[in-house]
Amino acid sequence: MINIAVMGYGTIGSGVVKVIDINGESIAKKVGEELNVKYVLDLRSFPGDPIEEKVVHDVDIILNDPDVKIVVETMGGVKPAYDFVKRALLAGKSVATSNKELVAKHGTELLEIAQEKNINFLFEASVGGGIPIIRPLNQCLTSDEIYEITGILNGTTNYILTKMAKEGAEFDDVLKQAQANGYAERNPAADIEGFDACRKIAILSSLAYGSMVDFEDIHTEGITNISAVDFKYAAKLGRSIKLFGTSKKKDGKYFALVAPVMINENHALFAVNDVFNGILVKGNVVDQVMFYGRGAGSLPTASAVVADVIEAAKNLNNNMMKPWKAEKLALSDISEDTKKFFVRISGVAEDKKAEVEAAFGDAEYITIDGLEEFAIITPVMSEAEYKAAAAKVDGIINMIRIEE
Amino acid sequence: MINIAVMGYGTIGSGVVKVIDINGESIAKKVGEELNVKYVLDLRSFPGDPIEEKVVHDVDIILNDPDVKIVVETMGGVKPAYDFVKRALLAGKSVATSNKELVAKHGTELLEIAQEKNINFLFEASVGGGIPIIRPLNQCLTSDEIYEITGILNGTTNYILTKMAKEGAEFDDVLKQAQANGYAERNPAADIEGFDACRKIAILSSLAYGSMVDFEDIHTEGITNISAVDFKYAAKLGRSIKLFGTSKKKDGKYFALVAPVMINENHALFAVNDVFNGILVKGNVVDQVMFYGRGAGSLPTASAVVADVIEAAKNLNNNMMKPWKAEKLALSDISEDTKKFFVRISGVAEDKKAEVEAAFGDAEYITIDGLEEFAIITPVMSEAEYKAAAAKVDGIINMIRIEE
């Protein structure tokens, strides 16, 4: 029997207990021993819950119990999760976490401690919920030089954008609906401003490129500026609008960006809709692979946490994930990166063509009947060139980057 | 330095040498040592090729060399691959193979030998080319009870079906095109008759359900009966036609099938086109995850082989894949399985409605202008009920199963 402790009995933590309960028999076969949840750490008590007797409020009970070999951290946030996890690792306990804030901020150090102790710090559930992506990056796509990783990494924003596309609704209305039915938090900033996707692409990029990518270095834009009119143009163009977290290596430089983008139906992430996540990885020999599934939700996310617990249990004294380099990866300023831009401009296309051409050169024009505006798709240019050109044109309403 | 030998210098074997050459430096960092291709086994010589000096024609040179720790098998076929691989494992050398015939036929025994010797028999490249699917099933989706695994597993047939859908062309013409540009073999039976997909779904099912699934037990139909007219109906229905290899656990029974199916745009595999493969896995806690990428090709497939070599090199004396049970999984006859069926019938719908209704009950009717036939979608029924009903209706032209 292998004893584990679950820190944080919220959506994911309770899912972890449930998964071990539902599939305990087949899990025991895979591990070779039964998994036993010995403690649940939470500030609350849970009278009537099957784990009632296991609840403790003092983390030291867990940290000081040599019987506990693996700790699950599903509290979220950096405080006190970082302190608890670090002490657990220093006490020789492997840790499985779903906490992207923790991994993005302190992953480097925690991986190093796990390596020194020859135990494991695993975080499959921190990105993409139930989708296997961390272990595939660490153990499958190892013969490749990865040069791009792009994901639809946040289910809430993808749900909102999908609804807007299907129903022609405005952002604010869909957000309210999403909050009402539990797909968005009461304070939705972390999702809609792109902060959540930012932490996730930082984690994936650190793994893919082997050096710590600091999420604070990543240019991040949310979806709050996307409107029903943007989707009218997208529909006319046969495109969809998605919130991407993306990083790439191009001509020896690294770029990372979180922003809404327009993609066409040939993009591998085009059909990733609703609350689903999708992660596209490009390598110099594998070409491209894509991983798709539920990026959130109690049981899907818990399934990834428990899979980590199983790996940790099978490798109690065998460190499996080498830390990425602590030295920060130098990200180039996105102003140097080049792409096409979709730009909405108020007024009549014919009247403004000279002005637009002088600024952007040969653009593709899109008009929609009944609107007192038009849109263009620019030639490929750098973000800096775009900014300079946009400053020369009056009445720019919105800009969305185009990803091919 | 870890010495490896490559058996078979064809498309994939030469890709393996190339991947180690291109990415040798980053691979060495991951392994902790350099990988060195010491021998290449082939009947041919390769004058002028960089590996010219490494070519041997006698497998015993490899098997008797204690310096060779890992053998790559990329010969294909069962003879002599089975004999060579078995002897390599018995000699204590780990093996990485891309050979689905070998794994489908002898995987159980070879996994058992690897376990006894505490080495590794790995076959990520045998299914889905460069797509990580074997290791995710073995190490990531471990907290789930998997109840369905469905794949577009054969790039040649997917390329043909995609072309037929886009161009309205007939099967024979597209096959000839595909042969001309190298996407189909001169003898295409293994692909177009579904035999290749059959072996692949057998391997995935053995892993997913933990007992050996015999590919010879799987009801297998190819795509040779699919015509341009079928795609006209599919287009009208907003559906696509794909060759699925699929297995599932339903009410305690296991079913497996290789056959063309109609799917709609909500299916996770709907957008898997051209030579790409996609594999959908459903589990009782993760819900569904999908893996997508290049299912064939020299470098993508070699990337999976080399990733296996890297894992084997990092785990020279640590067996990572437990064998599935040697006892055969009892597959139920597909006649017991239920679904809807798309059925084309010659004649005029109005004239035949009474006959069709008497046989199939309330069906959905589809007509296309200018055709002297019509089609129906039946209610959900078992394959046995479908057969009985179909026997009562004159002029059935073709049937395609519908997967939701």
Interface residues (C-beta under 8 A of the other chain):
Chain A: G15 V19 I20 I22 N23 S26 I27 K29 K30 E124 G130 I131 P132 R135 P136 Q139 C140 L141 T142 S143 D144 E145 G210 E265 A268 F270 A271 G283 N284 V285 V286 D287 Q288 V289 M290 F291 Y292 G293 R294 G297 L299 P300 A302 S303 A304 V306 A307 V309 I310 E311 N318 K322
Chain B: G15 V19 I20 I22 N23 S26 I27 K29 K30 E124 G130 I131 P132 R135 P136 Q139 C140 L141 T142 S143 D144 E145 G210 E265 A268 F270 A271 G283 N284 V285 V286 D287 Q288 V289 M290 F291 Y292 G293 R294 G297 L299 P300 A302 S303 A304 V306 A307 V309 I310 E311 N318 K322
